Amino acid sequence: MSASASGDTPVNEAMSAERKRLYWHSRRGMWELDLLLIPFLDTQYEQLSPALQQDYQRLITLEDQDLFGWLMHREKASDPSLQPIIDLIVDHARNGSLDQYQGL
């Protein structure tokens, strides 16, 4: 089967590799963060603007303790430019179903 017939074009392969990287970087050392980040990545990431996608990518490079404090609204992000993506993740968790993620 040719690459175009299978849908595995170089662009699709690169996007798939990027998506896998994002998924594994979204898996954290804290279960609570997994329950916030993985569902958001799965259902919302593709619809984000490129700027918000970049913010998400920056966010997942940061320390778990910082993410936990920000995502639990215990404190504001040290970088105010990250607050919009944090708010989107929190809103998604409040309004979305986590049933499919019970096994995380």
N, C-alpha and C positions, 0 to 999 in steps of 0.2 A: 504494500500500500504506500502510495506516495505521501510526502509530508503534508501536502495540501489536502489530500483525501482524508487523512486521519485528524487533521486540525492541528498537528504539531509543527507549526511553522516556527522559525527561529524567534519571532516575536512572542508567540504563545509560550514557547519553552522558556524564554527569558522571564516572562510574566509569571509563569508557574514557579520558576526558581526563586523569584523575588517574593512571591506569596509564601512559599515554604520558609524562606528566611524570616519573613515577618511573623509567621506563625510560631516558629521556634523561639524567636526573641520575645514574643508575647507570652510564652510559657514562662512563668516566673517561679521563684522559690516559695511563693506564698499562694496558697489555694484561693484566697479571697481575690487576689489580683488576676489569677487565671479566669475566675468567674466574671470578671469585669472586661478583661481585654480580649479573650478569645471570642466570645459572642459578638462583641463589637467589630472585631476584625472580620469575622465570618459574614456578618449581615450589613455592615455600614461602610466599611472601608472603601469599597469600590465606588460608592456614591459621593465620597468626599471630594472637595476641590483639591487640586494639586497642592495648594498651600497647606491645607489641613492634613493631607496625606504626609507631607514632609514633617509637620508638627507631630503626628502620630509616630513617625519613624524616629524623631528626636526623643520623644517621650519614652519609648521603650528601651532607650540606651541608658536611662537613668536608674538610680538605685531603688530597690524594692521599698525600703523604708520611706523614701521621699514619695514614691508613687502612692503608697498606702495612705500616707497622711493627706495627700492632695485629693485622692479619689474618695476618701472617706469624709472629706470636707473638714478635716481637723485643722488644716492650715491652707493658705493660698500657695500656689506654685511660686517658687523662687524666681522663675522667669515668667512674667505676666503674659508673654506671648503664647504660653502653653495653656493658659486658662480656658480658651474656647474649646480646645480638643478635650480637655479634662471634663468640662461641662457636658459635652456631647456624649462622652463615655458614661458618665454618671446618669444622664437623662435616659440613655438607652437601657442601662441596667434597671432603672426604676420602672420603665415602661415596657420592657421586653420580657419574653418568657425565657427562663433558663432551664426548662425541662429537659431539653436535649443535651444539656451539659452536666447532668447529674453525675456522670461517670468520670469527670475530669479528676 
